[in-house]
Amino acid sequence: MADDTERKHKHGLGHLIGKYWFPIVLLVVFAIFIFSNGESANVSFLAWTWSTPLWLALLATLAAGWVIGWFAGHRRKD
């Protein structure tokens, strides 16, 4: 029965929050930052320029950073 309790602690929500508390806090802060910036922004990339909501540009930046971080953390070590 003690093993059952230990197993729940290792795989429960509390363990997940305890292990990833810093990224969760960063995600909440970034979400607040995104949704408090609703005005329009001009985005330029190479020869293209377009207007988009600032929160969308910030969200795209977050997604690009997450993808780059994921690939950097999952590359093979030779």
Secondary structure in CASP SS format (residue, H / E / C, confidence):
PFRMAT SS
TARGET T0000
AUTHOR 0000-0000-0000
METHOD secondary structure of the structure
MODEL  1
M C 1.00
A H 1.00
D H 1.00
D H 1.00
T H 1.00
E H 1.00
R H 1.00
K H 1.00
H H 1.00
K H 1.00
H H 1.00
G C 1.00
L H 1.00
G H 1.00
H H 1.00
L H 1.00
I H 1.00
G H 1.00
K H 1.00
Y C 1.00
W H 1.00
F H 1.00
P H 1.00
I H 1.00
V H 1.00
L H 1.00
L H 1.00
V H 1.00
V H 1.00
F H 1.00
A H 1.00
I H 1.00
F H 1.00
I H 1.00
F H 1.00
S C 1.00
N C 1.00
G C 1.00
E C 1.00
S E 1.00
A E 1.00
N E 1.00
V E 1.00
S E 1.00
F E 1.00
L C 1.00
A C 1.00
W E 1.00
T E 1.00
W E 1.00
S E 1.00
T E 1.00
P E 1.00
L H 1.00
W H 1.00
L H 1.00
A H 1.00
L H 1.00
L H 1.00
A H 1.00
T H 1.00
L H 1.00
A H 1.00
A H 1.00
G H 1.00
W H 1.00
V H 1.00
I H 1.00
G H 1.00
W H 1.00
F H 1.00
A H 1.00
G H 1.00
H C 1.00
R C 1.00
R C 1.00
K C 1.00
D C 1.00
END
